[in-house]
């Protein structure tokens, strides 16, 4: 006699991820329609320096654009970390709680680093360089997040081995950070020459040490 054994069909809930991706798409669409010229400059960031120059003089519209794209950056970075952990089989793609923990950590880390940045810059009397350097980092990382978003959507909703893709993204991130440093040094080389010692301390304290400690913590855990 044929015996039928029934199993519950478990459907993974990914609605929360769709909601976060949708928030990013809505922000980008609103910026494209409300600030068309600024969005055009932003899209051409790698081929033109107009976007960086236009953001030096802060206005309400530029602040709104920066903050909204920073939100996209936070979500995208958090999803990338989430996907890396998933690739290492540390978390499941459907684990909403872990993602909230990641995005909270990323937000606190970046904002906390920015506040410490301001304090150290004032102490070393290099506020002008620190402000413009922070702005450059936000601009380029927001741009990279903008490009990375569709890749993450594809990775999240498809099951395949994307370890090679993750390493490529890591290399691009390292290259982008290096290019940002060189760009900032070129723009403020006269100021840096006058305060080279403080500049080296600034880089070691805020641009090397935090990521070194995070790397060691990640390896241990």
SVG drawing of the C-alpha trace seen along z (x, -y; Angstrom):
<svg xmlns="http://www.w3.org/2000/svg" viewBox="-2 -78 57 80">
<polyline fill="none" stroke="black" stroke-width="0.4" points="0.0,0.0 1.3,-3.4 1.9,-5.7 1.9,-9.5 4.1,-11.6 3.2,-15.3 5.7,-18.0 5.0,-21.7 6.1,-23.9 8.3,-26.6 8.3,-29.8 11.0,-32.2 9.8,-35.7 11.8,-38.3 9.3,-41.1 11.5,-43.1 14.4,-43.1 12.1,-44.1 10.9,-47.0 14.5,-48.2 15.4,-47.9 12.2,-49.8 13.2,-52.6 16.5,-53.0 14.8,-53.1 12.2,-55.6 15.0,-57.9 16.9,-57.7 13.8,-58.4 12.8,-61.4 16.3,-62.8 16.4,-62.4 13.1,-64.3 13.5,-66.9 17.2,-67.7 17.7,-66.8 20.9,-68.8 22.5,-67.6 21.6,-64.0 23.2,-64.4 26.4,-65.7 26.2,-62.9 25.9,-60.2 28.9,-61.7 31.0,-61.9 33.9,-59.7 34.2,-61.7 33.5,-65.2 34.3,-67.0 31.3,-69.3 29.4,-67.4 32.2,-67.7 32.7,-71.4 28.9,-72.2 28.7,-70.5 31.4,-72.7 28.9,-75.5 26.1,-73.8 22.5,-74.6 19.2,-73.1 18.8,-71.3 22.4,-69.9 22.0,-68.9 18.8,-67.1 20.4,-65.3 23.5,-64.3 21.4,-63.0 19.0,-61.0 21.9,-59.4 23.7,-58.7 20.6,-56.7 21.0,-54.7 24.6,-54.2 23.8,-52.9 21.3,-50.4 23.6,-49.2 26.7,-48.8 24.6,-46.9 23.2,-44.6 26.7,-44.0 27.9,-43.0 24.8,-40.8 25.5,-39.1 29.1,-38.5 28.0,-36.8 25.5,-34.8 28.3,-33.6 30.3,-32.4 27.1,-30.6 27.0,-32.8 23.4,-34.1 20.4,-33.1 19.1,-35.5 15.8,-35.8 17.2,-36.8 15.7,-40.2 17.0,-40.6 20.6,-40.2 20.2,-42.8 18.7,-45.3 21.7,-44.7 24.1,-45.2 22.5,-48.4 22.4,-49.8 26.1,-49.0 27.0,-50.5 25.0,-53.7 26.5,-54.1 30.0,-53.3 29.9,-55.9 28.2,-58.7 30.5,-58.0 33.6,-58.1 32.4,-61.4 32.0,-63.0 35.5,-61.8 36.8,-63.0 35.4,-66.5 37.0,-66.5 40.4,-65.4 40.4,-67.8 39.7,-70.7 42.5,-69.5 45.0,-69.3 43.7,-72.5 42.9,-70.8 39.1,-71.4 39.1,-72.5 40.8,-69.4 38.8,-67.1 35.4,-68.6 36.3,-68.4 37.8,-64.9 34.7,-63.6 32.5,-65.2 34.6,-63.5 34.3,-60.1 30.5,-60.5 30.2,-61.5 32.3,-58.6 30.8,-56.0 27.3,-57.1 28.1,-56.9 29.5,-53.4 26.5,-52.4 24.3,-53.7 26.2,-51.4 26.3,-48.4 22.5,-48.5 21.3,-46.6 24.1,-44.0 23.0,-43.3 19.4,-43.0 20.5,-40.4 22.6,-38.6 19.9,-38.5 17.1,-37.1 19.2,-34.5 21.0,-31.4 24.5,-31.0 28.1,-31.1 28.9,-34.8 32.2,-34.5 34.2,-35.8 31.9,-38.7 32.3,-39.6 36.1,-39.7 35.8,-41.9 33.6,-44.3 36.2,-44.3 39.0,-45.2 36.8,-48.0 36.2,-49.4 39.9,-49.3 40.7,-51.1 37.9,-53.6 39.2,-54.5 42.8,-54.8 41.6,-57.1 39.7,-59.2 42.8,-59.6 44.9,-60.7 42.3,-63.1 42.1,-64.7 45.9,-64.9 46.1,-66.5 43.4,-69.1 45.0,-70.1 48.7,-69.4 49.7,-72.8 47.8,-72.5 49.1,-68.9 52.7,-70.0 52.4,-72.6 50.8,-70.1 52.2,-66.7 52.7,-65.3 49.1,-66.0 47.9,-64.7 49.7,-61.3 48.2,-61.1 44.8,-61.9 45.0,-59.1 46.4,-56.5 43.7,-57.4 40.6,-57.5 41.4,-55.9 43.5,-52.9 43.0,-51.9 39.1,-51.5 39.2,-49.2 42.1,-47.2 40.3,-46.6 37.1,-45.6 39.1,-43.2 40.6,-41.5 37.3,-41.3 35.7,-39.7 38.5,-37.1 38.1,-36.2 34.3,-36.0"/>
</svg>
